[in-house]
Amino acid sequence: MTPASPEHAALGQAIRELRQAAGLSQEELADRCGMHRTYVGGIERGERNVSFRNLLRLAAALDVRASQLLARGEDLRAGGEGGA
Protein backbone atom coordinates (compact mmCIF):
# COMPACT_ATOMS: atom_id res chain seq x y z
CA MET A 1 0.00 0.00 0.00
CA THR A 2 1.13 3.54 -0.63
CA PRO A 3 0.66 6.53 1.68
CA ALA A 4 -2.75 8.16 1.50
CA SER A 5 -1.07 11.54 1.06
CA PRO A 6 2.20 13.32 1.85
CA GLU A 7 0.50 14.71 4.97
CA HIS A 8 -0.41 11.22 6.18
CA ALA A 9 3.15 10.06 5.51
CA ALA A 10 4.61 12.99 7.47
CA LEU A 11 2.32 12.39 10.45
CA GLY A 12 3.25 8.71 10.37
CA GLN A 13 6.92 9.59 10.30
CA ALA A 14 6.45 11.89 13.30
CA ILE A 15 4.72 9.11 15.24
CA ARG A 16 7.43 6.61 14.29
CA GLU A 17 10.23 8.96 15.35
CA LEU A 18 8.60 9.70 18.70
CA ARG A 19 7.90 5.99 19.27
CA GLN A 20 11.51 5.07 18.53
CA ALA A 21 12.83 7.91 20.71
CA ALA A 22 10.70 6.53 23.55
CA GLY A 23 12.25 3.09 22.99
CA LEU A 24 8.91 1.49 22.14
CA SER A 25 8.11 -1.16 19.58
CA GLN A 26 5.00 -0.81 17.45
CA GLU A 27 3.42 -3.53 19.55
CA GLU A 28 4.19 -1.72 22.80
CA LEU A 29 2.77 1.54 21.47
CA ALA A 30 -0.31 -0.27 20.20
CA ASP A 31 -0.83 -1.87 23.62
CA ARG A 32 -0.57 1.51 25.34
CA CYS A 33 -3.19 2.92 22.94
CA GLY A 34 -5.51 -0.06 22.92
CA MET A 35 -4.93 -0.48 19.17
CA HIS A 36 -3.76 -3.36 17.02
CA ARG A 37 -0.11 -3.39 16.00
CA THR A 38 -0.94 -3.60 12.29
CA TYR A 39 -3.15 -0.51 12.60
CA VAL A 40 -0.30 1.44 14.22
CA GLY A 41 2.01 0.22 11.46
CA GLY A 42 -0.46 1.48 8.87
CA ILE A 43 -0.57 4.88 10.55
CA GLU A 44 3.23 5.06 10.62
CA ARG A 45 3.38 4.21 6.90
CA GLY A 46 0.81 6.91 6.16
CA GLU A 47 -1.73 4.38 4.89
CA ARG A 48 -4.37 5.09 7.52
CA ASN A 49 -6.43 8.19 8.11
CA VAL A 50 -6.21 8.33 11.90
CA SER A 51 -9.26 9.64 13.76
CA PHE A 52 -9.06 12.50 16.22
CA ARG A 53 -9.77 10.12 19.10
CA ASN A 54 -6.95 7.80 18.04
CA LEU A 55 -4.63 10.75 17.52
CA LEU A 56 -5.28 11.75 21.14
CA ARG A 57 -4.62 8.18 22.28
CA LEU A 58 -1.34 8.04 20.36
CA ALA A 59 -0.20 11.39 21.73
CA ALA A 60 -0.98 10.34 25.30
CA ALA A 61 0.92 7.06 24.86
CA LEU A 62 3.90 9.01 23.49
CA ASP A 63 3.65 11.54 26.33
CA VAL A 64 3.16 14.53 24.03
CA ARG A 65 0.24 16.82 23.28
CA ALA A 66 -1.74 16.09 20.14
CA SER A 67 -0.90 19.59 18.95
CA GLN A 68 2.81 18.79 19.27
CA LEU A 69 2.34 15.61 17.29
CA LEU A 70 0.52 17.47 14.51
CA ALA A 71 3.10 20.27 14.50
CA ARG A 72 5.90 17.74 14.14
CA GLY A 73 4.08 16.17 11.21
CA GLU A 74 3.60 19.59 9.63
CA ASP A 75 7.29 20.40 10.11
CA LEU A 76 8.29 17.12 8.47
CA ARG A 77 5.89 17.77 5.59
CA ALA A 78 7.25 21.29 5.10
CA GLY A 79 10.81 19.98 5.22
CA GLY A 80 9.91 17.41 2.58
CA GLU A 81 8.84 20.21 0.28
CA GLY A 82 12.05 22.13 0.79
CA GLY A 83 10.41 24.45 3.31
CA ALA A 84 11.24 25.14 6.97
C-alpha positions in Angstrom: 0.0 0.0 0.0 1.1 3.5 -0.6 0.7 6.5 1.7 -2.8 8.2 1.5 -1.1 11.5 1.1 2.2 13.3 1.8 0.5 14.7 5.0 -0.4 11.2 6.2 3.1 10.1 5.5 4.6 13.0 7.5 2.3 12.4 10.5 3.2 8.7 10.4 6.9 9.6 10.3 6.4 11.9 13.3 4.7 9.1 15.2 7.4 6.6 14.3 10.2 9.0 15.3 8.6 9.7 18.7 7.9 6.0 19.3 11.5 5.1 18.5 12.8 7.9 20.7 10.7 6.5 23.5 12.2 3.1 23.0 8.9 1.5 22.1 8.1 -1.2 19.6 5.0 -0.8 17.4 3.4 -3.5 19.6 4.2 -1.7 22.8 2.8 1.5 21.5 -0.3 -0.3 20.2 -0.8 -1.9 23.6 -0.6 1.5 25.3 -3.2 2.9 22.9 -5.5 -0.1 22.9 -4.9 -0.5 19.2 -3.8 -3.4 17.0 -0.1 -3.4 16.0 -0.9 -3.6 12.3 -3.2 -0.5 12.6 -0.3 1.4 14.2 2.0 0.2 11.5 -0.5 1.5 8.9 -0.6 4.9 10.6 3.2 5.1 10.6 3.4 4.2 6.9 0.8 6.9 6.2 -1.7 4.4 4.9 -4.4 5.1 7.5 -6.4 8.2 8.1 -6.2 8.3 11.9 -9.3 9.6 13.8 -9.1 12.5 16.2 -9.8 10.1 19.1 -7.0 7.8 18.0 -4.6 10.8 17.5 -5.3 11.7 21.1 -4.6 8.2 22.3 -1.3 8.0 20.4 -0.2 11.4 21.7 -1.0 10.3 25.3 0.9 7.1 24.9 3.9 9.0 23.5 3.6 11.5 26.3 3.2 14.5 24.0 0.2 16.8 23.3 -1.7 16.1 20.1 -0.9 19.6 18.9 2.8 18.8 19.3 2.3 15.6 17.3 0.5 17.5 14.5 3.1 20.3 14.5 5.9 17.7 14.1 4.1 16.2 11.2 3.6 19.6 9.6 7.3 20.4 10.1 8.3 17.1 8.5 5.9 17.8 5.6 7.3 21.3 5.1 10.8 20.0 5.2 9.9 17.4 2.6 8.8 20.2 0.3 12.1 22.1 0.8 10.4 24.5 3.3 11.2 25.1 7.0 
